[in-house]
Amino acid sequence: MNSTLNINSSIKITAQEKKPNYGANEALFQIDLQSSIRDNVFIVINKFKSPGKYIPVFKTETKPQERGKHSFTQILIDTDTLCNDNDS
């Protein structure tokens, strides 16, 4: 017996055209966290939109504590993503 499963589906893809030189400037973050927290932690960098409203633009990998601190690799984010107020 050959049966076929019918599934109604759709995919919506939205693209945004970037201005010339978008991402040409970058911000570099170095994070070392010394804390009593022994569990795995991660860092989220948010973009400020308005009082009380933030949008996450970067999340680190989860890191365990080593020798009393959590160390993360340097984080490089283009300044358009971090600071451009035209994003929603």
C-alpha positions, 0 to 999 in steps of 0.5 A, a space after each residue: 500500500 502506498 500512502 501519501 501524507 499531504 502537508 500544507 506548508 509555506 516558507 516566508 523569506 524576508 530580505 533587507 537591502 543594506 546601505 553601502 559600507 554597511 558593517 564597515 566599522 566594528 566594535 570589539 568587546 572583551 569580557 572576563 567575568 569573576 563571580 561566585 557563579 560556578 554554573 555555565 553562563 553566557 553573555 547577551 549584548 543588547 541594542 538599546 531601542 528606547 527606555 525599557 526596550 532592548 533587542 539582543 544582537 549577540 549571544 556568547 557560547 555557554 562557558 563554565 567557570 575556570 580558575 575562578 572566572 568565566 572567560 569569553 573570546 573577543 566579540 566583534 559586532 559591526 556598529 551598524 547592527 549595534 547602533 543603527 536606529 533604523 532596525 526594528 
